[in-house]
Amino acid sequence: MTVNEEVDLLRAACCIAGLDGDIQPAEMQLLEKLCTDAGVGEASFQAMLDLAKSDNNFYMKQLGWTRTDPQRTIKVLIKVAKASGDVTQIERIILGHFAEKIGLDREKVQAVLQE
């Protein structure tokens, strides 16, 4: 993945983790790894987290770059969603939205969620 794609994936993962307004330690651990992989600084990372927790529409602006490896992208996002326990209905909806943006269909996402 390119640097832009890694940053895009991090922002999308922040959206998944922040949907409920609270980021759990297991989610944060995954996000911090993605942050390191993308080379994002602390201030930018914190801004992403704040937007993800406070802006209900932040997710709509994500995954504009991520096209190289859609399977990896969706698996990372599902891993973040599962990190806090059960995947909620809103997380499933947003994951489906993200899947469509990167060229996957919702049924494939649902199949991966069942794994």
C-alpha angles and dihedrals in degrees: 000000000000122000090256090052092049091051090046090051091050092052091049091048089051088054092053093046094045099047092103093044092248127084113209122218093251090052091047091053091056092044092051090053091050089047091054092045090052094045092234118162124237096254093051091045091051091049089053091050093048092050092046091054098042108031112067090194098048090100091062091067095053136099097034092135106031107101107117098081112013093168092057091044095054093043091054091049092048090049089055091048091051094046092082094048126263118023107248125224092251090051089052090051093049091045088053090050091050091047091056091048091056096043102263124120123239093243091063090052091050089050091052090048089057092055 
